[in-house]
Amino acid sequence: MTTSSHLSISSTALSETILQKALDAAKKFNIPYIKPDRCETQYILTFTDQRLELRANPANKKSETFAPIFVDFVQGSTGYRHQRNTTIKQPLARAVGVKSGFRPDVFDATAGLGIDGFVLASLGCKVILSERSPILHALLEDGLERAANNERTHEIVTRRITLLSGNSINNLKKMDNQIHTVYLDPMYPHSAKSALNKKEMRVIRDLVGDDEDGPELLKVALEVAGNRVVVKRPKGAPRLDGSCENPLEPSHEIQMKNSRFDVYLTAHLKRT
C-alpha cells in the first residue's frame, strides 16, 4: 500500500455519520485524516455524501490530474455492461467455464475494482472477491453497499458476491469448500505499450504496486481450484508462472484484441 506521504483520508460530507466513517477508516488503515482544505498528499481518499472516491489533490504538484476513482455497479460503464452484455458467449464467461445450465463458483483472487467479478455474478455465478489493498477493498466495499441498496442489483450483490480482505494466497488456503474456478488478473509490469498508460491504472499501480507474487499465487490457485484456473494476460505477455525455461502451458487460450485468457484445467496440466 502507498505510504501516508502519498495518501490521506478526508471528507466533504455534510453527514456526521459519513464523517465518522472517514475517521474510523483513518484509524483502521493508519492513514491521517486531514480536512479537505489542508490536504497536501498526492492522493485523497474522500468520503462524500454520495460515495467513497479516490481523488487527485490539485494542491500537490506531484499529483497527476485524473477523474475520481470509485466503484459503481449501478451506473457508468460497469452498470452499462451489466445491462447490455449478459451473454454467456463472451470470452470471460467461456474462460471461467460458464455453460448453458451451469454457473461455476468463482474465486476472483485479484478483485481490483470488481468489474470482472460483478459481470460473472450478473451472469449467475457465485463470486468471492479477494482484494489485499485496503484502499481498493474500501472502494469495493462502498460500491457493493450502494449496489445492495439498489433494486436492480440488490440480488446480485447480496446472494452472489462475497468480499474478502487480505492476501489471496492465504485466503485460498483457508477455503473450506473447493472452488470450481480461480480467476487471476494480476497487475502486469509497466511498459510503454501497456494499458497501464491509462491514468486510472497508473494511479492504482502507484497505490498497490506490482503483483510480484503472481507465480506463487498461480501455484496455490492450481492446488485449490477444483476445475480450472484462469489467468488474464496482456497480448504477447509471458506466462504467469515465472519459469522461462519450462513454463507451465495452459490447457488452452482464449484470444482477444489486446489480451488473452490462459485457461489451466487442473485435470490436464502438463509441462512442455
ZADO-1210 file (C-alpha; in nm, 4 decimals, padded with zeros to 6 digits):
<atoms>
<atom x="00.0000" y="00.0000" z="00.0000" code="MET" pos="1"/>
<atom x="00.1150" y="00.3545" z="-00.0655" code="THR" pos="2"/>
<atom x="00.2686" y="00.5487" z="00.2226" code="THR" pos="3"/>
<atom x="00.0940" y="00.8209" z="00.4196" code="SER" pos="4"/>
<atom x="00.3068" y="01.0801" z="00.2403" code="SER" pos="5"/>
<atom x="00.1115" y="00.9888" z="-00.0751" code="HIS" pos="6"/>
<atom x="-00.2347" y="00.9389" z="00.0709" code="LEU" pos="7"/>
<atom x="-00.4628" y="01.0964" z="00.3263" code="SER" pos="8"/>
<atom x="-00.8269" y="01.0493" z="00.4168" code="ILE" pos="9"/>
<atom x="-01.0754" y="01.3325" z="00.4150" code="SER" pos="10"/>
<atom x="-01.4479" y="01.4028" z="00.3949" code="SER" pos="11"/>
<atom x="-01.6609" y="01.6554" z="00.2108" code="THR" pos="12"/>
<atom x="-01.9816" y="01.5039" z="00.3501" code="ALA" pos="13"/>
<atom x="-02.2358" y="01.7033" z="00.5453" code="LEU" pos="14"/>
<atom x="-02.3498" y="01.3858" z="00.7190" code="SER" pos="15"/>
<atom x="-02.1997" y="01.3304" z="01.0633" code="GLU" pos="16"/>
<atom x="-02.2393" y="00.9549" z="01.0078" code="THR" pos="17"/>
<atom x="-02.0218" y="00.9639" z="00.6961" code="ILE" pos="18"/>
<atom x="-01.7672" y="01.1880" z="00.8677" code="LEU" pos="19"/>
<atom x="-01.7403" y="00.9269" z="01.1411" code="GLN" pos="20"/>
<atom x="-01.6854" y="00.6600" z="00.8738" code="LYS" pos="21"/>
<atom x="-01.3920" y="00.8645" z="00.7436" code="ALA" pos="22"/>
<atom x="-01.2438" y="00.8997" z="01.0923" code="LEU" pos="23"/>
<atom x="-01.2888" y="00.5271" z="01.1564" code="ASP" pos="24"/>
<atom x="-01.1205" y="00.4417" z="00.8245" code="ALA" pos="25"/>
<atom x="-00.8259" y="00.6667" z="00.9044" code="ALA" pos="26"/>
<atom x="-00.7758" y="00.4831" z="01.2318" code="LYS" pos="27"/>
<atom x="-00.8244" y="00.1406" z="01.0735" code="LYS" pos="28"/>
<atom x="-00.5767" y="00.1995" z="00.7873" code="PHE" pos="29"/>
<atom x="-00.3363" y="00.4120" z="00.9938" code="ASN" pos="30"/>
<atom x="-00.3697" y="00.6920" z="00.7393" code="ILE" pos="31"/>
<atom x="-00.4030" y="01.0521" z="00.8587" code="PRO" pos="32"/>
<atom x="-00.7417" y="01.2221" z="00.8451" code="TYR" pos="33"/>
<atom x="-00.6996" y="01.5778" z="00.7172" code="ILE" pos="34"/>
<atom x="-00.9605" y="01.8418" z="00.6414" code="LYS" pos="35"/>
<atom x="-01.0078" y="01.8971" z="00.2647" code="PRO" pos="36"/>
<atom x="-00.8586" y="02.2459" z="00.2583" code="ASP" pos="37"/>
<atom x="-00.5446" y="02.1320" z="00.4398" code="ARG" pos="38"/>
<atom x="-00.4545" y="01.8185" z="00.2431" code="CYS" pos="39"/>
<atom x="-00.1050" y="01.8142" z="00.0936" code="GLU" pos="40"/>
<atom x="-00.0782" y="01.4477" z="-00.0017" code="THR" pos="41"/>
<atom x="-00.0743" y="01.3286" z="-00.3620" code="GLN" pos="42"/>
<atom x="-00.3973" y="01.1303" z="-00.3272" code="TYR" pos="43"/>
<atom x="-00.7025" y="01.1795" z="-00.1070" code="ILE" pos="44"/>
<atom x="-00.9439" y="00.9009" z="-00.0181" code="LEU" pos="45"/>
<atom x="-01.2539" y="01.1167" z="00.0085" code="THR" pos="46"/>
<atom x="-01.5801" y="01.0306" z="00.1800" code="PHE" pos="47"/>
<atom x="-01.8616" y="01.2243" z="00.0107" code="THR" pos="48"/>
<atom x="-02.2348" y="01.2256" z="00.0742" code="ASP" pos="49"/>
<atom x="-02.2801" y="01.0044" z="-00.2355" code="GLN" pos="50"/>
<atom x="-01.9869" y="00.7601" z="-00.2297" code="ARG" pos="51"/>
<atom x="-01.6221" y="00.6931" z="-00.1495" code="LEU" pos="52"/>
<atom x="-01.3760" y="00.8342" z="-00.4049" code="GLU" pos="53"/>
<atom x="-01.0016" y="00.8312" z="-00.4602" code="LEU" pos="54"/>
<atom x="-00.9114" y="01.1803" z="-00.5789" code="ARG" pos="55"/>
<atom x="-00.6112" y="01.3680" z="-00.7056" code="ALA" pos="56"/>
<atom x="-00.5016" y="01.6584" z="-00.4900" code="ASN" pos="57"/>
<atom x="-00.4746" y="01.9731" z="-00.7041" code="PRO" pos="58"/>
<atom x="-00.2717" y="02.1367" z="-00.4268" code="ALA" pos="59"/>
<atom x="00.0038" y="01.8763" z="-00.4679" code="ASN" pos="60"/>
<atom x="00.2370" y="01.9478" z="-00.7606" code="LYS" pos="61"/>
<atom x="00.3214" y="01.5767" z="-00.7994" code="LYS" pos="62"/>
<atom x="-00.0430" y="01.4795" z="-00.8358" code="SER" pos="63"/>
<atom x="-00.1476" y="01.3987" z="-01.1915" code="GLU" pos="64"/>
<atom x="-00.4986" y="01.5158" z="-01.2700" code="THR" pos="65"/>
<atom x="-00.7449" y="01.2298" z="-01.3079" code="PHE" pos="66"/>
<atom x="-01.1168" y="01.1758" z="-01.2710" code="ALA" pos="67"/>
<atom x="-01.2172" y="01.0493" z="-00.9255" code="PRO" pos="68"/>
<atom x="-01.1869" y="00.6709" z="-00.8961" code="ILE" pos="69"/>
<atom x="-01.4803" y="00.4929" z="-00.7375" code="PHE" pos="70"/>
<atom x="-01.6756" y="00.1683" z="-00.7677" code="VAL" pos="71"/>
<atom x="-02.0244" y="00.1899" z="-00.9165" code="ASP" pos="72"/>
<atom x="-02.2048" y="-00.1279" z="-01.0170" code="PHE" pos="73"/>
<atom x="-02.5295" y="00.0526" z="-01.0977" code="VAL" pos="74"/>
<atom x="-02.4320" y="00.3415" z="-01.3242" code="GLN" pos="75"/>
<atom x="-02.1387" y="00.4088" z="-01.5572" code="GLY" pos="76"/>
<atom x="-01.9555" y="00.1563" z="-01.7737" code="SER" pos="77"/>
<atom x="-01.9955" y="-00.1340" z="-01.5292" code="THR" pos="78"/>
<atom x="-02.3677" y="-00.0744" z="-01.4942" code="GLY" pos="79"/>
<atom x="-02.3998" y="-00.0480" z="-01.8710" code="TYR" pos="80"/>
<atom x="-02.2085" y="-00.3734" z="-01.9169" code="ARG" pos="81"/>
<atom x="-02.4392" y="-00.5417" z="-01.6688" code="HIS" pos="82"/>
<atom x="-02.7479" y="-00.4240" z="-01.8557" code="GLN" pos="83"/>
<atom x="-02.6292" y="-00.4837" z="-02.2126" code="ARG" pos="84"/>
<atom x="-02.3700" y="-00.7600" z="-02.2107" code="ASN" pos="85"/>
<atom x="-02.5209" y="-01.0613" z="-02.0408" code="THR" pos="86"/>
<atom x="-02.4307" y="-01.3268" z="-02.2977" code="THR" pos="87"/>
<atom x="-02.2582" y="-01.6417" z="-02.1762" code="ILE" pos="88"/>
<atom x="-02.0657" y="-01.6464" z="-02.5038" code="LYS" pos="89"/>
<atom x="-01.8441" y="-01.3535" z="-02.4059" code="GLN" pos="90"/>
<atom x="-01.4744" y="-01.4505" z="-02.3588" code="PRO" pos="91"/>
<atom x="-01.4734" y="-01.4013" z="-01.9813" code="LEU" pos="92"/>
<atom x="-01.7727" y="-01.6295" z="-01.9323" code="ALA" pos="93"/>
<atom x="-01.6302" y="-01.9011" z="-02.1581" code="ARG" pos="94"/>
<atom x="-01.2928" y="-01.8802" z="-01.9857" code="ALA" pos="95"/>
<atom x="-01.4264" y="-01.9433" z="-01.6343" code="VAL" pos="96"/>
<atom x="-01.6469" y="-02.2303" z="-01.7505" code="GLY" pos="97"/>
<atom x="-01.9947" y="-02.0773" z="-01.7769" code="VAL" pos="98"/>
<atom x="-02.2208" y="-02.3004" z="-01.9854" code="LYS" pos="99"/>
<atom x="-02.5889" y="-02.3256" z="-02.0588" code="SER" pos="100"/>
<atom x="-02.7456" y="-02.4501" z="-01.7377" code="GLY" pos="101"/>
<atom x="-02.4198" y="-02.4301" z="-01.5407" code="PHE" pos="102"/>
<atom x="-02.2693" y="-02.1419" z="-01.3445" code="ARG" pos="103"/>
<atom x="-01.9401" y="-02.2164" z="-01.1666" code="PRO" pos="104"/>
<atom x="-01.8383" y="-02.0760" z="-00.8310" code="ASP" pos="105"/>
<atom x="-01.5506" y="-01.8332" z="-00.8938" code="VAL" pos="106"/>
<atom x="-01.2767" y="-01.7079" z="-00.6616" code="PHE" pos="107"/>
<atom x="-01.1506" y="-01.3752" z="-00.8007" code="ASP" pos="108"/>
<atom x="-00.8079" y="-01.3550" z="-00.6376" code="ALA" pos="109"/>
<atom x="-00.7194" y="-01.0123" z="-00.7785" code="THR" pos="110"/>
<atom x="-01.0516" y="-00.8335" z="-00.7429" code="ALA" pos="111"/>
<atom x="-00.9275" y="-00.4780" z="-00.8023" code="GLY" pos="112"/>
<atom x="-01.2324" y="-00.2624" z="-00.8710" code="LEU" pos="113"/>
<atom x="-01.4520" y="-00.5699" z="-00.9055" code="GLY" pos="114"/>
<atom x="-01.5519" y="-00.5263" z="-01.2693" code="ILE" pos="115"/>
<atom x="-01.4997" y="-00.8826" z="-01.3950" code="ASP" pos="116"/>
<atom x="-01.6288" y="-01.0336" z="-01.0725" code="GLY" pos="117"/>
<atom x="-01.9500" y="-00.8339" z="-01.0949" code="PHE" pos="118"/>
<atom x="-02.0029" y="-00.9378" z="-01.4571" code="VAL" pos="119"/>
<atom x="-01.9727" y="-01.3030" z="-01.3569" code="LEU" pos="120"/>
<atom x="-02.2143" y="-01.2535" z="-01.0667" code="ALA" pos="121"/>
<atom x="-02.4551" y="-01.0839" z="-01.3090" code="SER" pos="122"/>
<atom x="-02.4397" y="-01.3970" z="-01.5233" code="LEU" pos="123"/>
<atom x="-02.5391" y="-01.6101" z="-01.2251" code="GLY" pos="124"/>
<atom x="-02.2056" y="-01.7216" z="-01.0770" code="CYS" pos="125"/>
<atom x="-02.1381" y="-01.7089" z="-00.7062" code="LYS" pos="126"/>
<atom x="-01.8224" y="-01.4989" z="-00.6779" code="VAL" pos="127"/>
<atom x="-01.5735" y="-01.4462" z="-00.3968" code="ILE" pos="128"/>
<atom x="-01.3851" y="-01.1189" z="-00.4412" code="LEU" pos="129"/>
<atom x="-01.0479" y="-01.1140" z="-00.2657" code="SER" pos="130"/>
<atom x="-00.8559" y="-00.7846" z="-00.2507" code="GLU" pos="131"/>
<atom x="-00.5463" y="-00.7237" z="-00.0403" code="ARG" pos="132"/>
<atom x="-00.5135" y="-00.3479" z="-00.0920" code="SER" pos="133"/>
<atom x="-00.7030" y="-00.1821" z="00.1946" code="PRO" pos="134"/>
<atom x="-00.7833" y="00.1153" z="-00.0268" code="ILE" pos="135"/>
<atom x="-00.9232" y="-00.0865" z="-00.3161" code="LEU" pos="136"/>
<atom x="-01.1054" y="-00.3055" z="-00.0652" code="HIS" pos="137"/>
<atom x="-01.2656" y="00.0054" z="00.0868" code="ALA" pos="138"/>
<atom x="-01.3733" y="00.1295" z="-00.2582" code="LEU" pos="139"/>
<atom x="-01.5144" y="-00.2152" z="-00.3382" code="LEU" pos="140"/>
<atom x="-01.6990" y="-00.2376" z="-00.0089" code="GLU" pos="141"/>
<atom x="-01.8556" y="00.1033" z="-00.0674" code="ASP" pos="142"/>
<atom x="-01.9633" y="00.0142" z="-00.4223" code="GLY" pos="143"/>
<atom x="-02.1142" y="-00.3154" z="-00.3113" code="LEU" pos="144"/>
<atom x="-02.3033" y="-00.1479" z="-00.0296" code="GLU" pos="145"/>
<atom x="-02.4617" y="00.1014" z="-00.2682" code="ARG" pos="146"/>
<atom x="-02.5417" y="-00.1731" z="-00.5211" code="ALA" pos="147"/>
<atom x="-02.7078" y="-00.3759" z="-00.2464" code="ALA" pos="148"/>
<atom x="-02.9391" y="-00.0821" z="-00.1829" code="ASN" pos="149"/>
<atom x="-03.0426" y="-00.0618" z="-00.5486" code="ASN" pos="150"/>
<atom x="-03.3407" y="-00.2678" z="-00.6598" code="GLU" pos="151"/>
<atom x="-03.1799" y="-00.3710" z="-00.9883" code="ARG" pos="152"/>
<atom x="-02.8560" y="-00.5011" z="-00.8365" code="THR" pos="153"/>
<atom x="-02.9645" y="-00.5985" z="-00.4853" code="HIS" pos="154"/>
<atom x="-02.9983" y="-00.9720" z="-00.5502" code="GLU" pos="155"/>
<atom x="-02.6725" y="-00.9945" z="-00.7458" code="ILE" pos="156"/>
<atom x="-02.4736" y="-00.8433" z="-00.4605" code="VAL" pos="157"/>
<atom x="-02.6456" y="-00.9967" z="-00.1602" code="THR" pos="158"/>
<atom x="-02.6826" y="-01.3508" z="-00.2943" code="ARG" pos="159"/>
<atom x="-02.3847" y="-01.3988" z="-00.5225" code="ARG" pos="160"/>
<atom x="-02.0932" y="-01.1824" z="-00.4066" code="ILE" pos="161"/>
<atom x="-01.8703" y="-01.2248" z="-00.1017" code="THR" pos="162"/>
<atom x="-01.5893" y="-00.9772" z="-00.0344" code="LEU" pos="163"/>
<atom x="-01.2697" y="-01.0811" z="00.1444" code="LEU" pos="164"/>
<atom x="-00.9754" y="-00.8691" z="00.2536" code="SER" pos="165"/>
<atom x="-00.6141" y="-00.9740" z="00.2888" code="GLY" pos="166"/>
<atom x="-00.3678" y="-01.1759" z="00.0844" code="ASN" pos="167"/>
<atom x="-00.5381" y="-01.4061" z="-00.1663" code="SER" pos="168"/>
<atom x="-00.2783" y="-01.6788" z="-00.1175" code="ILE" pos="169"/>
<atom x="-00.3773" y="-01.7031" z="00.2474" code="ASN" pos="170"/>
<atom x="-00.7477" y="-01.6681" z="00.1660" code="ASN" pos="171"/>
<atom x="-00.7296" y="-01.9517" z="-00.0860" code="LEU" pos="172"/>
<atom x="-00.5548" y="-02.1800" z="00.1622" code="LYS" pos="173"/>
<atom x="-00.8328" y="-02.1164" z="00.4140" code="LYS" pos="174"/>
<atom x="-01.1161" y="-02.2143" z="00.1799" code="MET" pos="175"/>
<atom x="-01.3285" y="-02.4899" z="00.3316" code="ASP" pos="176"/>
<atom x="-01.5172" y="-02.5721" z="00.0120" code="ASN" pos="177"/>
<atom x="-01.3491" y="-02.6455" z="-00.3204" code="GLN" pos="178"/>
<atom x="-01.3858" y="-02.3650" z="-00.5724" code="ILE" pos="179"/>
<atom x="-01.4583" y="-02.4607" z="-00.9326" code="HIS" pos="180"/>
<atom x="-01.2659" y="-02.1693" z="-01.0886" code="THR" pos="181"/>
<atom x="-00.9934" y="-01.9391" z="-00.9581" code="VAL" pos="182"/>
<atom x="-00.9582" y="-01.6204" z="-01.1619" code="TYR" pos="183"/>
<atom x="-00.6379" y="-01.4129" z="-01.1724" code="LEU" pos="184"/>
<atom x="-00.5859" y="-01.0753" z="-01.3359" code="ASP" pos="185"/>
<atom x="-00.2589" y="-00.9608" z="-01.1781" code="PRO" pos="186"/>
<atom x="-00.1040" y="-00.6205" z="-01.2292" code="MET" pos="187"/>
<atom x="00.1300" y="-00.6531" z="-01.5265" code="TYR" pos="188"/>
<atom x="00.4726" y="-00.4806" z="-01.5176" code="PRO" pos="189"/>
<atom x="00.4650" y="-00.1427" z="-01.6866" code="HIS" pos="190"/>
<atom x="00.5729" y="-00.0995" z="-02.0472" code="SER" pos="191"/>
<atom x="00.5366" y="00.1789" z="-02.2988" code="ALA" pos="192"/>
<atom x="00.2596" y="-00.0090" z="-02.4791" code="LYS" pos="193"/>
<atom x="00.0811" y="-00.1318" z="-02.1695" code="SER" pos="194"/>
<atom x="-00.2738" y="-00.0479" z="-02.0693" code="ALA" pos="195"/>
<atom x="-00.1188" y="00.0969" z="-01.7558" code="LEU" pos="196"/>
<atom x="-00.0690" y="00.4166" z="-01.9538" code="ASN" pos="197"/>
<atom x="-00.4337" y="00.4873" z="-01.8739" code="LYS" pos="198"/>
<atom x="-00.4448" y="00.7336" z="-01.5874" code="LYS" pos="199"/>
<atom x="-00.6701" y="00.5234" z="-01.3677" code="GLU" pos="200"/>
<atom x="-00.4425" y="00.2215" z="-01.3974" code="MET" pos="201"/>
<atom x="-00.1319" y="00.4286" z="-01.3292" code="ARG" pos="202"/>
<atom x="-00.2878" y="00.5590" z="-01.0101" code="VAL" pos="203"/>
<atom x="-00.3917" y="00.2104" z="-00.8975" code="ILE" pos="204"/>
<atom x="-00.0443" y="00.0800" z="-00.9749" code="ARG" pos="205"/>
<atom x="00.1070" y="00.3606" z="-00.7672" code="ASP" pos="206"/>
<atom x="-00.1219" y="00.2648" z="-00.4805" code="LEU" pos="207"/>
<atom x="-00.0887" y="-00.1143" z="-00.4799" code="VAL" pos="208"/>
<atom x="00.2402" y="-00.1770" z="-00.6620" code="GLY" pos="209"/>
<atom x="00.3162" y="-00.4782" z="-00.8815" code="ASP" pos="210"/>
<atom x="00.1779" y="-00.8252" z="-00.8136" code="ASP" pos="211"/>
<atom x="00.5234" y="-00.9720" z="-00.7609" code="GLU" pos="212"/>
<atom x="00.3823" y="-01.2862" z="-00.6011" code="ASP" pos="213"/>
<atom x="00.1870" y="-01.3777" z="-00.9166" code="GLY" pos="214"/>
<atom x="00.3724" y="-01.7077" z="-00.9787" code="PRO" pos="215"/>
<atom x="00.3181" y="-01.8187" z="-00.6175" code="GLU" pos="216"/>
<atom x="-00.0478" y="-01.7185" z="-00.6368" code="LEU" pos="217"/>
<atom x="-00.0877" y="-01.9263" z="-00.9530" code="LEU" pos="218"/>
<atom x="00.0753" y="-02.2266" z="-00.7830" code="LYS" pos="219"/>
<atom x="-00.1629" y="-02.2090" z="-00.4858" code="VAL" pos="220"/>
<atom x="-00.4619" y="-02.1466" z="-00.7139" code="ALA" pos="221"/>
<atom x="-00.3806" y="-02.4645" z="-00.9097" code="LEU" pos="222"/>
<atom x="-00.3688" y="-02.6615" z="-00.5847" code="GLU" pos="223"/>
<atom x="-00.7046" y="-02.5257" z="-00.4668" code="VAL" pos="224"/>
<atom x="-00.9147" y="-02.4986" z="-00.7843" code="ALA" pos="225"/>
<atom x="-01.1499" y="-02.7880" z="-00.8450" code="GLY" pos="226"/>
<atom x="-01.1671" y="-02.7476" z="-01.2218" code="ASN" pos="227"/>
<atom x="-00.9613" y="-02.4604" z="-01.3600" code="ARG" pos="228"/>
<atom x="-00.7506" y="-02.1523" z="-01.3075" code="VAL" pos="229"/>
<atom x="-00.7951" y="-01.8629" z="-01.5498" code="VAL" pos="230"/>
<atom x="-00.5219" y="-01.6011" z="-01.5905" code="VAL" pos="231"/>
<atom x="-00.5843" y="-01.2804" z="-01.7815" code="LYS" pos="232"/>
<atom x="-00.2706" y="-01.1532" z="-01.9548" code="ARG" pos="233"/>
<atom x="-00.1910" y="-00.8687" z="-02.1951" code="PRO" pos="234"/>
<atom x="-00.1412" y="-00.9712" z="-02.5557" code="LYS" pos="235"/>
<atom x="00.2111" y="-01.1070" z="-02.6030" code="GLY" pos="236"/>
<atom x="00.2865" y="-01.1270" z="-02.2310" code="ALA" pos="237"/>
<atom x="00.4729" y="-01.4316" z="-02.0956" code="PRO" pos="238"/>
<atom x="00.3032" y="-01.6946" z="-01.8831" code="ARG" pos="239"/>
<atom x="00.2462" y="-01.6057" z="-01.5208" code="LEU" pos="240"/>
<atom x="00.4320" y="-01.8975" z="-01.3625" code="ASP" pos="241"/>
<atom x="00.7672" y="-01.7173" z="-01.3902" code="GLY" pos="242"/>
<atom x="00.9533" y="-02.0090" z="-01.5465" code="SER" pos="243"/>
<atom x="01.1500" y="-01.9047" z="-01.8533" code="CYS" pos="244"/>
<atom x="01.2957" y="-02.2448" z="-01.9465" code="GLU" pos="245"/>
<atom x="00.9968" y="-02.4657" z="-01.8705" code="ASN" pos="246"/>
<atom x="00.6800" y="-02.2553" z="-01.8494" code="PRO" pos="247"/>
<atom x="00.3572" y="-02.4168" z="-01.7408" code="LEU" pos="248"/>
<atom x="00.1474" y="-02.4303" z="-02.0556" code="GLU" pos="249"/>
<atom x="-00.2270" y="-02.3661" z="-02.0280" code="PRO" pos="250"/>
<atom x="-00.4765" y="-02.6210" z="-02.1495" code="SER" pos="251"/>
<atom x="-00.5997" y="-02.3618" z="-02.3970" code="HIS" pos="252"/>
<atom x="-00.6121" y="-01.9884" z="-02.4618" code="GLU" pos="253"/>
<atom x="-00.8928" y="-01.7506" z="-02.5452" code="ILE" pos="254"/>
<atom x="-00.7546" y="-01.4659" z="-02.7515" code="GLN" pos="255"/>
<atom x="-00.8944" y="-01.1124" z="-02.7549" code="MET" pos="256"/>
<atom x="-00.7826" y="-00.7947" z="-02.9268" code="LYS" pos="257"/>
<atom x="-00.5481" y="-00.6662" z="-02.6557" code="ASN" pos="258"/>
<atom x="-00.5350" y="-00.9531" z="-02.4080" code="SER" pos="259"/>
<atom x="-00.5933" y="-01.3236" z="-02.3626" code="ARG" pos="260"/>
<atom x="-00.7158" y="-01.5754" z="-02.1078" code="PHE" pos="261"/>
<atom x="-00.4787" y="-01.8598" z="-02.0220" code="ASP" pos="262"/>
<atom x="-00.7024" y="-02.1453" z="-01.9056" code="VAL" pos="263"/>
<atom x="-00.5420" y="-02.4158" z="-01.6904" code="TYR" pos="264"/>
<atom x="-00.7651" y="-02.7207" z="-01.6497" code="LEU" pos="265"/>
<atom x="-00.6405" y="-02.8858" z="-01.3316" code="THR" pos="266"/>
<atom x="-00.7048" y="-03.2374" z="-01.4608" code="ALA" pos="267"/>
<atom x="-00.4983" y="-03.1882" z="-01.7756" code="HIS" pos="268"/>
<atom x="-00.1930" y="-02.9911" z="-01.6727" code="LEU" pos="269"/>
<atom x="00.1319" y="-03.0671" z="-01.8476" code="LYS" pos="270"/>
<atom x="00.4696" y="-02.9069" z="-01.8947" code="ARG" pos="271"/>
<atom x="00.6271" y="-02.8641" z="-02.2300" code="THR" pos="272"/>
</atoms>
